[in-house]
């Protein structure tokens, strides 16, 4: 049972880290897109 608990705990931690990384990359991608759009609108207005 100890090995099973360890495995369960490890998988929980991995899924938690994966979720954080996914959210981080999604936010980074959105930020990048917003920056590009902002740069495009600035260059158009000039």
N, C-alpha and C positions, 0 to 999 in steps of 0.2 A: 504493500500500500504506500510505502514511503516513496518508491520510485514513481508510482502513479501520481501522487501529490506533487512531486517535483516536476513531472512532465506537464501536469495541468497548470501549475504556477508559471512554468517557463512559457507555455503557449499563450497564456493570458498576457504575460509581459510582452511577448513578441507582437501579439495582435495590437496591444496598446501602443507600442512604439510605431508599428506600421500605420496605425490610424493617425498618429501625430505627424509622421513624415508625410503622409498623403495630404493631410490638411495644409501642412506647411508648403508643400510643392504647389498645391492648388492656389493658395493665397499668393505665392510668389509669381505664379503664372498670371493670375489676375492683375497683380500689381504691375507686372511687366507690360501686359496688354494696355492697361490704363496709361502707363507712361508713354508707350508708343503712340497711342491715340492722341495724347496731349501734345506730344512733339509734332505730330502730323497737323493738328489743328493750329498750332502756333506757326508752323512754317507756311500753312495755307493763308493765314491772316496777314502775314508779313508781305 
